[in-house]
Amino acid sequence: MYGDRRGSVGVRNVPRRVLSLSVTETTGRSLLSSWAYALRTTNPPPGPLEDLDGVTRWIVVSRAAVLPMTAVAGLVAGLLAIGRPGLDWRWLGLAVLGITLAHLANNLMNDLYDTSTGSDSTSYPRALYAPHPILSGLVTRRSLVVAAILINLIDLAILVVLANARGWPVVAFALSGFVLSVAYTAPPLRLKKRGLGEPDVLVVWGPLMVGGTFYAATGSLDWRVLLASLPYGLLCTAVLMGKHTDKIPYDEPMGIRTLPVLLGPERARATTLGLMAGFYPLVGLSVLVGALPWPSMLVLAGVPRLVKIWPYLREPPPAEPPDRFPVWPLWYAALVFLHTRRAGALLVVGLALGVSARLLWGI
């Protein structure tokens, strides 16, 4: 079975950045270090779960460690909006908060749906790479439901304010995102189970998040913004492809036909590499047509990171995790996330430099 043999790359030569996810156990951990550990690894620090403080508990439950992916989408939209006619910083801030809360609510709802349908169990990766909110006893099902409802109500209030300021297109963006997020795991569509979860993520983290936030901020939208949203959408989709490739041995027997299950391990890894590599020419195309400023080509500094992890995605995963590797059995997901974090940060810096050049020197 996939995962039952070690690739020639081996664990010993794992990139140092991946091994940095592994944190040595310490005693006398402060609250701040506990929160930082959870935000870095999606896991609570070593020790009994019942001893966790409330903040760390909810960082783990909500998978807050992955929320920066949405924050970056908001930053991309905000930087694209700076200097555009109609920009209102109040609506930009509310929109970024809204998409971040939507991601948070989606994490909670996914755990609720997958638990109720039997997809999540103590032997499924969701409960292996981090404590499952319900199955581990971190929180009760009722608490998860209440939290999801509360966050969605806050998001609804934000939507009402933005719709009043910008009109019905904001509602269209928000409802489209909500429907796709719910349909990702919830019946009857369950897009994840039909090989459509990955395209779902591309649409949500690309045109919907970036385009919707840009529209809320400025009251307008053109095709160049939608094109500029796609490179980062590819990076987020690559992370999900890596995660679902890790889960093939678990999903395939359960009839969960994610895109990696449909493609098979080798083609799934090749597709993931294609998504990461495709980010760079797509940024270049966006610069050529004026959708992104020329300093966005700073993203090319992320190529060495891609080159470094490339061999690992050409091989089967190791038979055993590196010592103290906190998110096992997620292997490819961790590797791809390292590239997404680097390339996404470089895109934001490049956009910021482009804004500065335009405002200060008119170029």
MARLUMPA-380084 format. One record per residue: x, y, z of N, C-alpha, C in turn. Coordinates in steps of 0.05 Angstrom, whole numbers, plus 5000, padded with zeros to 4 digits. Atoms other than C-alpha are relative to their C-alpha. Example, Ala and Ser with C-alpha at 12.3 -4.5 7.8 and 13.67 -1.06 7.14 Angstrom:
<vexbas>
501849765000524649105156501850245000
498449764999527349795143498550225014
</vexbas>
This chain:
<vexbas>
501749765000500050005000501850255000
498649745000502150724988500850075029
499149934973506350945047501449785014
498850224986509050255063502949964993
497250035006515950365035501350285001
498549754997521250905044501050094973
498949895025523051354986503050025002
497149995000530351404966501050255013
499149754987530652114994500449955029
499650084972529651845064499550225020
500649814979528152175130502550155009
497649864990535352345147500650264985
499549765016535652855091497750194998
502349835000529153195108500850305003
499349724998529353955098499950105029
499949904973531254315162497550145008
502549864994524954735157497849815008
502050204992520654105161500649905028
499350094973524453855221499650215021
500549794981523554535253497249995011
502750034989516254345261500149835026
499750174977518753855313501250165022
499149834978519454185380500649835024
499250164977523153905439498150065024
501849974977518753785500501450155022
498949854977519854265557498050005022
501749984976517054365626499850305007
500449734991514454995658499350194977
500649845024511655245592498150235007
501649774995508755945594497549994982
502449985017501956125565500750094972
499349905026505156515509501449794983
498650205015509755945489498149774993
502150205006503755465493498450094976
501549905023499855905445501749994974
498250005023505855975399500449724989
499750285008506855225398497549914984
502550095013499555105379499750144973
500249855025499755645325502049904980
498050105018506055345296499549724990
500250295006504254605297497249894997
502850084998496554575302499549815023
500350194978497754145364500450145027
499449894973497654285439502849925008
497350094991504354265474499849745015
500150264987506253595505498950025028
501250004974502253425567497149924999
502850084999495253225589498250214987
501849815013489753545547498350155020
501749874980485653695609501450235014
498649784987491154165633500350244981
499749785019490654615571498450245010
501549764995488755335581497950044978
502249975019482555575544500950104973
499149895026486255975491501449794983
498650215015490855405471498049794990
502050205007484954935471498550084975
501649915023481055365421501850054976
498149985023487255505378500249734986
499850275011487754745369497349924988
502750085010480254635361499450144973
500749845024479555185308502049974978
497850015020485955005271500950274992
499349725006487955725277502850024987
497449995012494955545253499950044970
500249985029492355535181498650264992
501449765007488556195185501850214986
498349815016494656595159499749974970
500450035028493156295091497850184990
502249825007486656695090500950295005
499149734995489957305121501750104976
498349925023494957305063498250074976
501949945021489157285013498850285004
501049744994486357895048502150224995
497949815004493058245046500550054970
499749965029493658114971497850184990
502249825009486858424960500450285009
499749734989488359015005502250154985
497949875014494959164971499350064971
500949945027491759114902498150245001
502049784998486459614927501250275006
498949744992491160144953500550184975
499749815022490960754908497849994979
502250025019484760524871497750195009
502249824993478760994867497949855017
502150114983473560874921500949845023
499050164977478060524971499150125026
500849934974475160545040501249805020
498550184982479660265095498149865020
501950144981473660115140499049754988
501250235013470559645090502249794994
497850195004477359335074500549845025
499450144975478659175147497849815007
502250184994471658885156500049764982
499950225019472358465094502149795007
497850194992479058165116499249855025
501050134976476058025184497949794993
502250175007469957715151501049744987
499150245013473857225107501649825020
498550154980478357025166498049855018
502050134984472256885209498549784985
501350205017469056505151501749744999
498250235000475256055147499949865027
500250114973474855955223497549835003
502550144998467555765220500049754983
499950235018468855295161501549775013
498550224987474154915201498249865021
501850124980469054805257497849844988
502250145013463454605210501049754987
498950245012467954115173500349785020
499750214979469553755238497349905009
502750094992462153735256498849814979
501250165021459953465188501549734997
498550255004465652955182499649815024
500550184978464352695252497249884999
502750105002456852635241499649804978
500350195022457752265175501949755004
498250234995463051795205502650014985
497449985014468752045161502350035020
497949974980472752265222499749785021
499950204979474851715270502750025014
497549994986480451595319502349894983
497950105017484351235264500350154974
499949845024483251765210502050235005
498049804996488752295198499150255015
500949764986484452865225500549975030
499650044971485152545294502849905006
497250094996492452335283502050234999
498049795002496052965262499550225021
500649824978492553365317497549895015
502350104986487353225371497450094987
502649935011480353205342498350145021
501449854980475953715377498049835016
502150164986470353225394501149735009
499150274993473752545392502049995022
497949994979479452765437498850105026
501249884976474653095487500950285005
499249724996477753785477497650185006
502549864996470654065471497749814995
502450165006463653785468498950074973
501249945026459753745404498250255003
501749774996454954255433501650264999
498349765000460654745445500950074972
499149965028463054655373497750124984
502449895014455954785347499650295007
500449734990455155405390502150194989
497849835011461955675368499650064970
500449975029460455555294497750204995
502349825004453655905300500750295007
499349734991456556495339501850144979
498249885019462156605288498550074974
501649945024457256555230498250245003
501749774995452757065263501650264999
498349765002458557555270500650064971
499549965029460157435197497650114986
502549895012452857565179499850305006
500149724993453158225216501950174983
498149875017459458415177498950024972
501250015027455858215112497950224997
502149805001449958665129501250284997
498749745001454559265140501250054972
498749975026458559135076498050024977
502149995021452359005034498650285000
501249734998449359665059501950214987
498149815011455760015038500649964971
499150065027457359664973497949874982
502150115017450959334949500049694997
500550295002448758644926502449834992
497750185007455458404895501449895025
498750104976458258344966498549755010
501650234991452457874983500549764982
499450215019453857474920502649865006
497450114993461157384938499849835026
500150144974459557195010498449754999
501750255002453956704994501349794983
498550205016458156374940502149865017
498050124983463756274989498949825022
501250164979459156025044498949734988
501150245012455655524997502349804993
497850185007462255254971501449895024
498750094975465155205041498449785013
501750214988459154815067499949764983
500250235019458654385005502549844999
497450155001465954185013499849745014
500350254985464153665065497149925005
502750064991456753715079498349874978
501850125020451453285045498050224992
499850225019448453264994502450014981
498049975021454053534950502749865008
497550124991460253344991502150004978
498249965022464953624939502749855004
497550144994471053334974499949714991
500350285005468352634964499849944970
500450045028467352744889502350124983
497749895015474153014869499850294993
500549725006471653724869500950195023
499149844977474453964936502350184993
497749855007480954194905499350244982
500949775016477754624850498450205017
501549834981473154894906502050195014
498149844985479255144944501350214981
498949805019482255474882498150234995
501949795005475855864870499750175025
500549854975474856054944502450175007
497749844991482056264960501150184978
499249825022482956594892497950214995
501949795008477256984859498150095022
502149924980472256954917501250175023
498949854978476757174974501450264991
498649765008481357644937498250194985
501849835015476157894888497850135017
502149904982470757964941501050215019
498949804981475258324990500750264985
499449765017477658794934497550164994
502549865006470458954915498950145025
501049874976468459084987501650255007
498349774994474359554994499650234982
500049785020473459954930497350044986
502549975013466459824904500249944970
499750065029469159594836501749754998
498550245004472458994805500449974970
499550065028475858834738501549744997
498950265005478758224705502949975010
497250024991485858404725500349925029
500050084971484258324799499549705002
500650295000481257634785502449844991
497650145009487457434746502150015022
498049984979491957694802499449825024
500850174977488057264852500849714995
499550285007489756614816502649885010
497550124990497156524834499849915029
500150094972495756514909497949785003
501950225000489656074896501449734994
498550255007494455564864501649905024
498450084977498855574926498349865021
501850124980492955424972499049734991
500950265011490454874926502249795002
497850184997497354564927500249885028
499950104972497154505003497949785003
502150204997490454144999500749754984
499150245015493153684944502049835016
498150154983498953504989498749855022
501450124978494353375047498449764991
501650225009489652935007501749784988
498250215008495552564977500949845024
499350144975497752405048497749815009
502350154989490752145062498949794981
501050205019489951685001499649735013
500450264988490951045043497549995018
502349994982485351275089497450064985
502449915015480551595039499049794980
500850195021480651064984498349775010
501750224991477950485026497250105010
502549904990472450945053498250114977
501549905022470151144983500050304998
499749715001472351874993501950054976
498549985026474552024921501050284996
498749745005478752644929501549994974
498550005025482652864868502549835001
497750184999489052514892499249714999
500950275001485051874902499449934971
500750065027482451924831502549994982
497650005016489352084803502049785007
498050184991493351594844502450155011
497849854986499551764887501950144982
497949885017504551884831499050244985
501149775015500152334788499150225019
500849804981497552684850502450175009
497549854992504652864871500950184976
499249845024506153094799498250244997
501849775002499953524799500650215021
499349814979501853834865502550164992
497649865009508754004837499350204978
500949825022505354294775498750255011
501349764989501054754818502050195012
498049834988507055004857501850144978
498449885021511255104794498450204983
501749825016505455424757499550275013
500349744986505155974810501850214987
498049815010511356304780499450124973
500749885026509456374707497450155001
502549864998502456584728500450285012
499249734990505457154769501250164978
498849865022509657324709498050114980
502149925019503657344663498450235012
501549784986499957784714501550264999
498349755002505758274714500050104971
500049925028505958284638497550154991
502549875008498658474631499250235020
500549784982498958974689498149935023
501750084977494858574739501550005026
498349984977500758554787502350194994
497849825005506259074796502649844996
497550145007513258894771501549905024
498550124977516258814842498949735009
501150274992511658204849501849784990
498150215009517157824811502049935022
498550094976520557804879499449725007
500850284993516857144885502149804989
498050195011522556834844502049925021
498250084978526456824909498949765014
501150254988521756254929500749754984
499350235016524355804873502049815015
498350194985530155534916498649825020
501550164981525155304968498549774984
501350205016521254944913501949794990
497950195009527654634885500849815023
499150164977529354384955498049785007
502050204992522754034968499249824976
500850145024521853794896500649705002
499450295000525453114905498249855019
501750144981521152944965497249944989
502650055012514853004924500249814976
499650205022517852544871500149725011
499650264987518451974922497649945018
502050074980513651584966500850115027
499349894974513251835038501749815016
498550184983517951555091498249815015
501650204985515650935128499450105029
500449904973516451305194500550305000
499549714999516152035214502650075012
497649904985522252445235499350025030
500449994971523152475310498450255008
501749784990517852905344498750164978
501449865022514453075278497150025007
502649974987507853365303497649954983
502450025016503253305243499849744984
500250265014504452585220497249885004
498950105025501552255178500050204977
499849805022501352915139503050054994
497249975008508052915102500250204977
499949825023507053235034498750275007
501349754993502353745064501950195014
498049844985507853985111502150124981
498049915019512854035054498950224982
501349805018508054415008499450255015
500749764984505954885064502550175003
497649844997513255095073500450174975
499749845025513455315000497850214998
502349815002506555645003500550235019
499449794981508656035065502150194989
497949835010515056285032499150154975
500849875025512056434963497850205005
502149814993505856764993501150255013
498849774986510057205038501550184980
498549855020514457414979498150154981
502049865016508257584938498950255015
500949774984505758034994502150225001
497849804999512558375001500250144973
499849885027512858474925497850194995
502249825004505958774924500450265016
499649774983507759234982502150194987
497949845013514059464945498850144975
501349885023509759584883498350245008
501649784990504960014922501750245008
498249784992510660414952501250144976
498949875024513860524884498150174985
502049845014507360764855499350255015
500849774984505661224912502250215003
497849824995512561514923501350114975
498649925025515461534853498449994975
501850015023509561424807500849794980
499250215019512460784776498849735008
</vexbas>
